[in-house]
Structures are given as C-alpha cells and as structure tokens.
Amino acid sequence: MIRIAVVLNNFIVDPINDYQAIIIRGQESVNGLDNRSHCIVNFSMPEQPKLSDIARELGLSISTISLALRRSKKVHPSTIERVNTTAAKLGYRPDIAQRSIALMRWREKHKQQGYSVAYVHDYSKEFIEQLDRYRPNRKSEFALRIDGARKKLMHLGYDMEIHSLHDYESPSQLSKILYHRGIQGIIFDQILSHKNSLEIKWEHFACVSCHSGLIDLPMDQICLDSYRAMELCVEKLRQKGCRRPGLILFDRESPTMCRYLGALLAKASWFPEMDTKTMNLVQMPNIPSHQNTLEELNNWILMYKPDAVIAPTNTWYWLLNEMGYKIPEQLLYISMDAAIDLQTIPIMGIITDFSLMAEMAVQRLDWLILNNERGLPSVPTVFCIPPQWEDAFE
C-alpha cells in the first residue's frame, strides 16, 4: 500500500482498477492564501510479474527466460516463442531501471576481466605501404579507422587486437585462434580480396562491418552512403560545366562500385559528350603496379579524353601528377575519399569522418555483445553516413 499526498484544483478522478475513488475539489488562492483542498489518497498497485513467475509457469530456468526474451540464438526458436507468449499473457514488462543497473555492473565486470575485440582487415603489407606512400606525414583512412575504434573500445573497457587475413592460411584458422583467445566480437574493415564467403564460425562472435569494400559482408554495417555520394559529385560537376567525366573503378562487380556506376548512369543525360555504353569507365587494380598502371591510365585518358576524373581514392591524383597532367588546369580530379589530402593538393570530392565511422561500429558491436547477439543476423542493418562535399578551390 502506498500513501501519496494529492493536490488537485477543481478536478475529479473516477475509480480505476485497484485505485480508490478520488473526488477532490479546490479553489484558487484568495488574498494570498492557498485555499486548495489537500487530502491523502490510499491506493494499491498490483505486483508486476517477474522473470521467476514466467520461469515457474514454464518450468524453465530464469537465465533461459532472460535469454529467450532477448531472442538469443542460444535458445531454440520454439522456446523463445513459448516464453514471449507466456510473458504477454502474464503482462510482463522489463524493468528499465534494473536493466540499466545490470548493464552498469556488466561493464564494470568486463572492464576488470579485460574483454577483447578483434579488428580484422584484408590489407597486405604492400597495400598499407601504398596507402602511406604519398602521405608520409599524414594518417591514412585505414589508420584513422583503427584509431577511432581503439579510442572508443578503450572508453567502453575493451581491449583491441588487430589481425590481417593475410597473416593466416585461411579465415577458418583465424576464426579458431580468435575463439581460443576469448575474443567476444569482431569489427571487419573493408574486404578487398576474399570474394568467396569467409569461413568464420560466426556463432562464436558478435560481428559488425566498418566501411564497405569489394564485397558486402552479411552483417550489420556502418558505411558511407555511396550512391548519394556519387549523386553529389555529378551534381557538382554539372555546376562546373563538365561534359565528359570519366570514372575509375577497382572492380565493377563490387557493391560499392555498382552504386557509384548506378548513380552516374542515372545522371548520364547531364553530360552530352559522355559515351553511355562505356560510361568512360576504366577498371584499375586496387594495388597499382606502378609502370603498368601508368600506361593503362594514360591510354584511357587519350582514348576518352575526359575533362574530369572521378576516382575512389586520391591515389590516382598522384599517378596523374607523375604522368605530367596538370590538375585542375587540364583535368578536374574528384575523389570519393578526399578528406586526407584536401588541404595539400588541388582536388575536390567527398569527405568522410573515418574516426566517427569506426566509433559507430564499436557502439553497434557493444550493443550486440551486451544483448548476447552472436552470429549473422537474418536481416543485416546498414547505417549510412551522409556524404559531405569539399572543394579545395572554394
């Protein structure tokens, strides 16, 4: 039984469920004195169902009930259905305050235990050297994602291990090693070369993908809205009077590159001198083999004579510069990943906060771990970061 002092002004409350009838009237203050009526109202509240009530009803343990209500994959789907049906029947509702306390205790516990998360990438040492080749004093996009993830994981109490798929015989071997090291979750950076399905024991880990690569992994993903990014680029090119843009792709079959190509094709009518059959398109390796790449790139420019080059990264700017092309006098250069070098070279394009992208991936992974969500989701969720345009000439 709870006793509450109720102060009401000209108000009537009818009996509701287990509450006693409340009829209270009052008047406004007169001559500075408060003449409103005061009364003490007794009412009783029905006891809320607990996990133990559901467990007793079904003959299951409380831990099983808790997992089933969170739809954990550790519990059989039929049991999850039974538990949720019984919970609805009994009128069970989770206690938000208790849940918050439990999460706080869990965080303190795993901070002491030093739970670890693996950051897995598909970059060879050669590729990382290529990323750093033209910017010895600036961090690459990959390094920014690593720093962002490490900072956020440290804040949440996790340790982070970095693993390259190139250091293991197969993804299956890596999976076994991570499991035996007690890894709770995996953040996958963009995958560039493993086009076949990764042989990972997904049921052992909570997983999330940070940045889209040549394949889209079947898990929750945080990435740039690549279709909108290309739309924004072609809109800016149109404003600048461009008539023959050319597009450099790594792999025209990859999901990200398909989105780029689709957005450009949708706006092809804006560029009267662009070949709509070839889309002035050239496919280049993601790791340029210097001399061969220079020849192929030069032949493409001589054939299609683009007045603007759209490329996935800034790498091609440096190659064009080596070939003697003057940017922007002879060619406009638009990078889908311009942020790193925007202050030092005359380019324009899309900027992405890679540190923020990694932090968002960590937040999503932390949520999956706290909710015992292991394995691949039946319907992955994609969190798209809106693109931002920057122009070194504006």
N, C-alpha and C positions, 0 to 999 in steps of 0.2 A: 504494500500500500504506500502511495506517495502523497505527500501533502504539499500543495502549491498555493501560494497567495495569488489570487486573480484580481486584477483591477480592470474593469470594463466601463465604457461610457455609453449608456443607452443601448445596450446590446443584449440579445437573448440567444442562448445556446440550448438546443434541444438535446434530449438524451441520445447518445450514440454508443452502440455496442455495450461495453462494460463500464462506460462512464456514468456517473450520477447526473441527474438533471441539473442544469445550471441556469438560473434565471437571475440576472444581475442588472440593476439599473443604476444610473449615476447622473449627476448634474455637473455642469461646468462650474469652474471656480467663481465664487461670489465674494467681492470685497477682498480679494487676495487670498481667501481661504479655500482650500480644496474640499469640496463637498461631495466628491465622488464616493460611491459606496465601496467598501472593501469587504471581502469575505474569504474564508478558507474553504477550498473545494477538495473533497476527497475523491480520488478515482483510482481504479486499479488497471494495470496493463497486463494483458496475457503474456505468459512466458514464451519467449521466442524459441523455436526448435533449434537444436544444436546438432553438430555432426554426430554426436553419440546417439541421438534419437534416430537418425537415419541409419546408423550402423546397427542399432538394436533391431530396427524394423526389418532390415535385410539380412542380418546375421553376418555382417562383414566387419572388418577392422576399420577404425577411424582413419588410418592412413590411406586405406583403399578408397574410402569415401572422399577424402580430400583430393586424391589424385584424379578420381573419376569426375569430380565437379570441375576440375581444370582440364578435363578431356586429355589427360596424359596418355601417351602411346604405350605406357607400361600397363595400362588396364584394357581389358578386352572391350570392344565396342558395345557388345550386348550388356556388359556390366555398367558401362557408362550410361547407357540408355535407361537401365533399371534405376540407377542412383538418381539421375536427373528427374525421372518420373516421380519417384518417391519424395524427393526434395520439394518438388512443386506441389505434391499432394499435401505434405505437412506444412507448407508455407515457409520453407527455409529461405533465409536471405543471409548472404555473407556479412559478417561484421567488419566494416571498413576499418574501424579503429584497431581491432585485433589484428587484421591483416597488415596494417602499417607497422604495428609493433613487431609482428613476426618477421617482416621483411627487414626491419632495422636490426633485429637480433641476428638474422641470417647474414646480413652484410658484415656485422662485427665478427661473426664466426669465421666467414671465409676470408676476411682480412687477416685473421690470425693464422689460418691454415695456408694462406698463400695460394689460392686457386689460380690456375694458369689458363691463358687463352693463346691459341696459335694464330699467327698472321702468316698465311700461306700465299706465295706468289709464284708466278710462272716465268720469272725473268732469269735469264742466264747471266753469268758474269760479263759476257761480251755485250749483252743488251744494256746492262747497268752502266758499263763504261761508255756505251754510245750515248746514253742519256746525259752523262756528265761531261761528254767530250767538249761541247761548245759553251758550257757554263761552269767553269771550274770554281767560281766564287758564289754560285747560286744553287739552291737546292732544287732537285728535280721534282716533278709531280709525285713520283713514287716516294721520294724521301719525305715530302710534305704529308702524304697519307700515313706513312709509318709514324711520323712524329705526332700527328693528330690522334692516331689510335693509341699510341703508348701513353700520351698525356691523359686521355680520358680513362683508359683502363687503370692507370695508377690512381686516379682520383676515386674510382669505384672500388679499389682494393684488389685488383687482379695483377698478376704478373703476365708479361707478354714474351712469347718466343717467336722468332722469325724463322720460317722454313721456306726453302725454294724446292719446287718439284724437280728441278734439275739435279738436286743433290741426292736423289733416291732412284733406285732401279725402277720403281713404279709407284703410282699413287697408293696402291694397296700396301706397300711397305711403309710408306709414310703414315698411313692410317693406323697400322699396328703400333708403330712407335709412339704416336700421339696418344693412343688409348692407354698404353702401358706407362706413359709419363703422367697420366692423370689429367690430361687436357679436358676441360669442360666444354669449350666452344672453339669454333674456327671462323676467322674472318678471311675470306678469299679475296685477294686483289684480282685485277683483271687477268683473265686467262687468254694467252696468246697462241699456244701451240697444241694443247691437248684437245683435239676436236672430238675424240671419242669420249664416251662417258667416263668420268673419273671413278675409279674403283675404290671408293671410300665406304667404310662401314658407317653409313650416315646415322644409324640408330644410336650410336655412341656419343654423338656430339650435337650441340646446338650450332647452327651454321647460318652465316649471312654473307652476302656478296657486296664488296665495296668497289664501285666503278665497273662499268660494262667493258667487256673485252671482245674477242673474236667469237666467243660463244656466251650465251646467257645460261648461267647455272640455274638449276631448278630449285631455287631457294629465295628467301626474301632478299631484296637488292636495293642498295642506295646508289643512285647514279644521276648523271646529267640527263635532262630531257633533250636527247639528241635530235629528235625530229624538230622540235621547236627551235633548237639552236641553229640548225641549218636554215629553217624558215627565216630566222632573224638575220642570218648572214646574207641571204639572197635579197631580202628587203633592203638592206644597207647598200648592197652592190647596185641594185636598181636605182637607188637615190643618187649614187655616184656616177651614173651613166654607163655602167659596164654593159657590154654587148656580147662578149664571148667568154664567160667564165669556164675554167677547167677544173676538174675535180680529181684529186689524188686519193686513192683508197688503198688500204692494206689488203683487204680481202672482201670482194664484192658480195660474198655469201654470208658474211658475218651479220648478226642482227643490227649492230650499231651502224655499220656501213650501209646496210639496206635502208635504214631510217634516213641517213644522210641523202642517199640517192633518191629515195622516195620524195623527200621534201623538195629537192632540186627539180625533179621531174614534174612535180605539181605546179611549179612556177616557171616551167620552161618557156612558156609563151611570152614571158617578160624579156627574154633575150633572143632577138630576132636572128642573130648570126650563130647561135649555138646549134650544133648538129644533134637533133633529138634522138637519132638512132644510136649514136655512140656516146652522147652526153659529154663529149670532150673528156672522156674518162680514161685514166691510166691507173693500172694496178701496180703498186710497188711493194717490195718486201718491207716487213716491219723492222728488219735489221738491215739497213742499206749496206751492200758490199761495194764500197766506195766507187771504184772506177766504172764497174758495170752499171751502177745506178746513175752515175753522171751521164753516161752515153745514152741510156734509155730515157732519162728525163729530158735531155737535150733534143733527142729525136721527136719526142712527144710534143714539145713546145714548137719545134719547127714545122710539124705536121698540122697542128690545130691552131697555132698562133693565138693562144688565149690572152686576153688582156687582164685577166685576174686569175690567180691560182688559189683554190681552196684546198687546204690540207689538214689532216687530223692533228698534226703537231707542228712545232716550229722547226723541226729537223730539216725540212725541205727548204726553208729560207736560207740556211747556211750552205746547203748544196748549190742552190741557185746563185748565191753570192760568190761561191768559188768558181762557178762557171762564167762569171763576168756579167750577169744580168743585174741591172740597176733597179732596185726596189725603193720607192714606188714609181720611179720615172718610166721604166719600161713595163713593169708588171706590178699590179697590186697583189699583196700577199695577205690572205685571210686564214688565220689559224683557228681551228676548233678548240685549241688549248693554248691561248695566247698569254695567259697571266704571267708566267715565269719570266719572259723576256720582254714584256711590253714596254718597260722603261728604258731598254737599252738598244732595241732595234726597231726600224720603221715598219711595223706591221699593225694589223687590226684584227679583231676577232672576238671569240668567246672567252670569257674568264670564268673559272670555276674555283671555288674555295675548297681545295682538296683536304685541308685540315678539318673543315666542317663536315665534309663528306665522311671522313673516317670516324669522327666523333659520333655522327648519327648512326653509323654502322655499329659502333660499340654500344650505344644506347639500345639499339634493337636487339643485339646479341645478349645484353644483360637482361632484357625483358624475357627473352626466350629461356635463358638459364634459370631465372627466378621462377618461371612458370613450368619448369620441367619439360619444356618443348624440345625434344630431341628428334633427329631425323629430318627428312624433307617434308615440307608442307604439301597438302593436296592441292592448294591453290596459293602459289607464291605471291607475296605483296611487293610491289615495286614503288619505292619512294623516289620521285623525280625532283631534282633540284632545278629550279628555273634558271635559264641561261642569262648572262649579263653581257652586254656588248661594250667593248672598249676600243677606242681608236687613238693610236699614237699621234695622229695629226689634228685631233680636235682639242 
